[in-house]
Amino acid sequence: MIRTRVTSLLVAILAILPLAIVWFAYVSSGTTLEKTKELYARQTVRDATEDIADLATEYLTPLVATTGLAARQLGGGGADSSTADAIETYLSTTLATSPRTDAITWLRPDGAIYEIRQDGSRLVTNHSDPNTEEPAITTRWRSEAGAVLAETTVPGVLENPNPLLLTESQVNASAAAVSTASDGTTPILTLAATTDGGTVFVEVDLADLGRFIGEYTPTASSRVFVADGTELIVHARPELIDRAPAGSEVALLPDRPTAVGGALTTGGDGWQELTIDEAIYHGVSWGIPGIDEFDWTVVAIAPEDDFSPQFDSLRRTDTLYFGALAILSILLAIPLARMAVRDVGSLHTAAHRDSLTGLLNRRTFEKHGATMVANARRRRRSVGALMVDIDHFKDLNDTYGHHAGDEILEAVAGRISHSVAKTDLVARLGGDELALLLDGADLAATRSVAARLKNAVTATPISTHRGPVYVTVSIGASATDTMDRARFEDVLKAADRALYASKRAGRDRVTAVEVVRTH
């Protein structure tokens, strides 16, 4: 009798134990998912903010270099600084080859001023010399190619071009500061560099920087700010603030870069969980690296709700999964507790792939790209690089709406990724900019692939909910040769340079350049 009861108890335990294990695993998986959600949200915002800081560095570095080079060339006589025409030609060429620069001004020690500005599709140069008997301002209107379209001369002297009133000591080596344009709204970055031959000022419209980094943000509803200490420089997602309710914490964020929700400061690199308007946000601040002239910080915040859909899907999958598992555990009586942690693959994909196009994200592309180039260099094989930009993508968004813009971008990415080998790398770097690395392709083969991709994109219209849309793309191509010592960064920068050449030449074309070796 006692033996029968003990046996029954053991059978009951053996029957219940698998269910208990499965139930414990199910409950534990919910806790694990919540922790994973927090870690994933934190890492996503942190990675994106670090990437945005790197993008800002990439954006600003050439401008700093342009300022210093122009000061040395003009001050040292390298641009034939004794001839007005030669100076204007040098400034025109420098501005034309620096696509993010709005204006360049040279103030000579004797008070003479040379200025060139971008005015739509024209370049406007101004020159005045107060030391002449009858000082006058000469203005020339030029085409982007440099040809003089018109010229006027009026009495007078140009005003000091230094809107920031930087002192001589501030610009002896180089300096950077932000002012407000004459319309009172647009922040203007002014870079300055001084030599014995005078001071060069380079002006940049920071609204363009806002658009540049605003297209590369961690989530759909995230807000991105760039601040210099306690002063807001750029707000990269103004449309989100515009839609925020009046008087809300979110609407006040542009005025409070040093205290987002009263918690996140821009003084260091860190993560905070914030409560703004009764909603939970994940926030990160990250310093912009690599440029001594700037002490800027990127601040990004993203609402936790932006991360909820994928985790809600995982939770529903959990319910179905563990229900089936409970039945199997009864039938098979095997321990299944270790199955509580799964679906790692979907999180891995989310961390390494662009959510819209499914292509590699920037961080993963750079990691695998560097490995591909290094391996090719050891095996003395070539590697080709392509930079692809959808022509006038902003106009397409404005005309057909952002939903159609996403459909266009997704379709272009699909056509490109299906037109290359599986061993090649295809990534979305941000916005509408795509990048490819072609294993074993020399410059001729890379140019051929670029032509094929261009045809694949432009041959047929793209179907959107607004109807069919024809698009064109501009492509820059470069490649290492079999004996090249170039690194991943070198071949990608060469392709980016070729892309800008395609844009300047009228878009809808392929331009190929050789890699400039840096080692």
C-alpha positions, 0 to 999 in steps of 0.5 A, a space after each residue: 500500500 505504502 509502495 503504491 502511494 510512493 510510486 503514484 507520487 513519483 509518477 505524479 512528480 515525473 508528470 508535473 516536473 516537465 510542466 513545472 520546468 516549462 512554466 518556470 522557463 516561460 516566466 523566466 523568459 518574460 523577465 529575460 525579454 524585459 532585460 534584453 529589451 532594456 539592454 537592446 534599447 540602450 545599446 541601439 541608442 548608444 551605437 546610433 549616437 556614437 555613429 552620429 558623432 562619427 558622421 559629424 566628425 566626417 562632415 566637419 573634418 574636411 571643412 577644418 582642413 579646407 580652412 587651414 589649407 586655404 590660409 596656408 596657400 593664400 598666406 604663403 603665396 601658394 595661390 599667387 596671392 599677388 594677383 586678384 584674378 588668381 586669388 578669386 580663381 583659387 577661392 572659386 576652385 576651393 569652394 567648388 571642390 568643398 560641397 559643404 561650404 557656403 562661403 570663403 573669405 580672405 582678410 589680408 593684413 593690409 585690409 584688402 578683402 576677397 570673398 566668394 559665396 554660393 548663390 544657387 547655381 552661381 558663385 559670387 565673388 567680392 573684392 575690395 582694397 581700402 589702400 587704393 586712391 578710390 576704394 571700390 567693391 568689385 563683384 563678379 557673378 560666375 557659373 559653377 564652372 568658374 566662367 564670369 557671367 557679369 561684373 559690377 564695380 561700386 565705390 566703397 569697402 567691404 565690411 569686416 567679414 568676421 561676424 563673430 568678432 574673433 580676436 587675433 589670439 583666437 584664430 592664430 592657429 584655428 578656431 570655430 564658433 557658431 553665430 546666427 544668420 541675418 534671418 535670425 534663424 539659421 545657425 552658421 558655423 564659421 571656421 577661422 585660420 590665420 597666418 602671416 598673410 591674413 585670416 581665412 573664414 569658412 562659413 557653413 550652414 548648420 541646417 545642412 548638418 542637421 539634415 545630414 545627421 537627422 537621416 541617421 537616427 536610432 528610431 522613428 521617433 528619436 530626437 537628436 541634438 548637437 550642443 556646444 557645452 550649454 548652447 544648442 547648436 543643431 536640432 536634427 529632427 525639428 519636425 518631431 518637435 513641431 508636432 509635440 504638444 505645446 508646453 510639453 517637455 519634448 517641445 521644450 527640449 531644443 531650449 534645454 540641451 543641458 537638461 533633457 528631462 532634467 536628467 541627461 547632460 551633455 558633459 560626458 558619454 553616458 546613458 540615462 533612462 528618462 521620464 518625459 511627459 509620463 513616457 519612458 525615454 532612453 537617452 545618450 550623450 556622446 562627444 564628437 571625436 577627432 577635432 580639437 576645434 570642437 567641444 561638441 556633444 551629440 544628444 539623442 533620446 528615443 521613446 521606449 515605445 519605439 522598441 515595443 513592437 518587435 518585443 511584443 512580437 517576441 512575447 506572442 511567439 513565446 506564448 505559442 512556443 511554450 504552449 506547444 513545448 508544454 504538450 511535448 514535455 508531457 509526451 516526451 518528459 524531457 528537460 526544456 528549461 534551457 529553451 527559455 532563452 531563444 530568439 537571439 537571432 532576431 535581435 542579432 539581425 536587428 543589431 546588424 541590419 538596417 530595419 527598413 532595407 534589410 541591408 547591413 548597417 554602417 557599423 557592421 559594414 565597416 567591420 566586415 569591410 575592413 576584414 575583406 580589404 585586409 584579406 584581399 591585400 594579403 592574397 593580392 586580390 582587388 576589392 571594388 567599392 561603390 557609393 550609391 545615392 538616389 538622385 533628388 531623394 528629398 524632392 521625391 519625399 516632398 512630392 510623394 510623401 515619406 511613406 513612398 520615399 521608404 518604398 522607393 528606398 526599399 525597392 532600390 536596395 532590393 534591386 541592388 542587393 539582388 544584382 551582386 554576388 552573395 560574397 559582396 557586402 551591401 549596406 545602408 550608411 544612412 538616409 538614401 546613401 548605399 555602399 558596396 564592397 565587391 570582393 575580387 573586383 578591379 576598377 574595370 569590373 567595379 565600373 561594369 558592376 556599377 553600370 549594371 546596378 544603375 540599369 537595374 534601378 532605372 530600367 523600370 519604375 518603382 511601384 509605390 502606393 502613390 503609383 509608379 515612380 521612375 528614379 535615377 541614381 548617381 554612383 561613385 566607383 573605386 578599387 584597389 589593385 593587386 599590389 595596393 596597400 590601401 585600407 578599407 577607409 581609403 577605397 571607400 573615401 575614393 568611391 565617395 569622392 567619385 560619387 560627389 563627382 557624379 553629382 557635380 557632373 549632373 547626376 544619373 551617371 557612374 564616375 570611377 576614380 583610383 584610390 589615393 594611397 595613404 600608406 
